[in-house]
Amino acid sequence: PPTSVSPPTSVSPPTSVSPPTSVSPLTRVSKVRTKLGRLAGAAAHPAGAEYVVVGAADGSWSFCSLTEALATATPPETNEATGPVQLHPDGLLLASPTTEKGTKHLVRMWDVKGRTIAHDFDVHEGPVDAVSFSENGYYMASSSQDGTVRVFDLRKLAQLQKIDLPGPASRVAFDFSGKYLAYAFGRTLKVDAVKEKETLATLEVDAQQQKEAISGIAFGPDSRYLAATTDAGSLVVFALPKNTTATVAPG
């Protein structure tokens, strides 16, 4: 990553949003039948829009075109997928959050072409809910119900950082540049500068229900805003402030 990182500039969200004047109905292109059981997620292949990898609840996965399942990989042990699969930016590796035999909580790395296990990151003490790759492909982050977020150097197959949280970590996401890492626990979001290991912003979702929690996060273009969904059906968009660790109200 770059030797120095400037945090995002402050951006005010729009006061109102007008819906599009016309929307073309979506057209289903195809429907692919796999030999997998219940599916637990999908990831588009970076080589092009014509390929998708889908993960199943038992930890197996299929490489699919838009018309058929081309190849399937099955883990050697009894597994449970605990989060959606994610493809590495080069399309050659697949990360699958996996619990093996009910006790080992892994981020399993698959060789997509060979359909073999390339490496298991076995550091979490609870199920892994989400993984995210930096755009340059050097780093991967994972969030877990054990209350930690981990950052790994894929070139060295080593853990670089462990972030301890006061509760289960539900989601994690790199921004497009790989400079920033967002992660969620409960109703709280944090945004860190990756290289500096410094928290730039702490954000709170204004919950409508007592147990409402963040279920998804995504950076906007140039890391100027951060969108979060909750398990109670809310979408909250934050404008990321400059040089702050203060709580910020949703826009």
Residue, then its C-alpha position, 0 to 999 in steps of 0.5 A: p500500500p502507499t507509504s502515506v494515507s490521507p483520510p477521506t475529505s468530508v462530504s455532505p450527503p444530499t438533502s433529498v434524492s429524486p427517484p428516476t423518472s423511468v426504470s426499465p424492468l429487469t430481464r432474467v438472462s439465465k437460470v443455472r442448476t448446480k449440483l450443490g444443496r442450499l446456496a450461501g452466496a455468490a461472487a462475480h469473477p473479475a475476468g468478466a461478467e460471464y462467470v460466477v462462483v457460488g458457495a453452498a452451505d456445506g462449504s462446497w462451491s461451483f464455478c459457473s458460466l451464465t448457462e451451466a455449472l462448469a466445475t464443482a469442489t467439495p471439501p474433504e471434511t464435514n463443513e459448514a459455510t459461515g459466510p459468503v464466498q469472496l474471489h481474490p482480485d486475480g480470480l485465482l483464489l477463493a476465500s470461504p468462511t468455514t467451520e470444520k467438524g463444528t470446532k475449527h473456524l477457518v478462512r479457507m483459501w481455494d485454488v479455483k483452477g485446481r479446485t484444491i485447498a491452497h491454505d487454511f487461516d486457522v486463527h479465529e475462535g468463533p465462526v467467521d462471518a465475512v471476508s474482504f480482499s484489498e484491491n491490490g490482492y496483497y491483503m485479506a480481512s476477516s470478521s468473526q463472532d469471536g469478537t475480532v477482526r483479523v488482517f492477513d498478508l497473503r504474500k506471507l500467509a501471515q496475520l498482520q493485525k488483530i483488532d479486538l472488539p467488545g462484541p461479535a464482528s459481523r462484517v468487514a470491507f476494504d475500500f477500493s484503494g485498499k487504504y481503508l478498512a471498515y468493520a461492524f459490531g452490533r450497531t457500530l461501524k469503525v473505519d481504520a487506515v490500514k497501514e497506520k492501524e489508526t481509527l479514523a471514524t466511529l459511526e453509530v446506526d440509529a437503531q429502530q429496534q433494541k437488538e437491531a444490528i448491522s448486516g452489511i457494509a459497502f464503501g462508495p466511490d473514492s471512500r467518500y461515503l459508507a453504506a450500511t444495512t441492518d437486520a431490521g431492514s434499514l439502509v444508512v449512508f454515512a459521509l465519512p468525516k476528515n480526521t475524526t474518531a467522533t461518533v457521527a450521526p447518519g445523513 
